[in-house]
Amino acid sequence: MIILLVGAIGLVIVSLQLMKTAHQSKEASLIFAGALVAMSAVGLVAVYLLMDGCMGYLTTGQDTLSAQTSTAMMMALNPLRFLANLY
């Protein structure tokens, strides 16, 4: 997890430096490159979260993401009933 966090932060820093250089030199291609690097950081975190849910399901046999989603949906659809089920 720490390696992923360091990698994502590194990609964001590179992206910000590309954007800063692009702003100073008025280069549109560097702005595009900075946006692509930022999107790769988002993609890195998204793949980690997807694989974390998948590996949790494969190792424990339980769908943790579905349980969290169903709890959130139940609370959003009928909060009073959800609170009554807690007690």
QUIHUDA-V439556 format. One record per residue. N is the residue number from 1. PHI is phi in whole degrees, 0 to 359 (none if undefined). NEAR is the number of other C-alpha atoms within 10 Angstrom. Layout:
BEGIN
N;PHI;NEAR / N;PHI;NEAR
END
This chain:
BEGIN
1;none;8 / 2;295;7 / 3;297;8 / 4;296;13 / 5;297;13 / 6;296;11 / 7;296;15 / 8;294;20 / 9;295;14 / 10;299;14 / 11;295;21 / 12;294;20 / 13;295;15 / 14;299;16 / 15;298;24 / 16;295;17 / 17;292;14 / 18;297;21 / 19;295;22 / 20;296;15 / 21;297;15 / 22;295;18 / 23;293;13 / 24;290;9 / 25;259;10 / 26;57;12 / 27;259;13 / 28;286;12 / 29;292;12 / 30;289;19 / 31;296;19 / 32;298;15 / 33;296;16 / 34;297;24 / 35;295;17 / 36;295;14 / 37;293;21 / 38;295;20 / 39;293;14 / 40;292;16 / 41;295;20 / 42;295;15 / 43;297;13 / 44;299;16 / 45;291;16 / 46;297;12 / 47;295;11 / 48;299;14 / 49;295;12 / 50;295;12 / 51;290;12 / 52;297;13 / 53;294;16 / 54;293;16 / 55;292;13 / 56;297;15 / 57;293;14 / 58;290;11 / 59;277;8 / 60;258;9 / 61;80;10 / 62;244;13 / 63;269;14 / 64;291;14 / 65;293;15 / 66;294;11 / 67;295;11 / 68;293;11 / 69;293;11 / 70;293;12 / 71;295;13 / 72;294;13 / 73;294;13 / 74;296;15 / 75;292;14 / 76;289;11 / 77;284;11 / 78;213;10 / 79;295;13 / 80;292;11 / 81;294;11 / 82;298;16 / 83;294;11 / 84;294;8 / 85;288;8 / 86;288;6 / 87;256;5
END
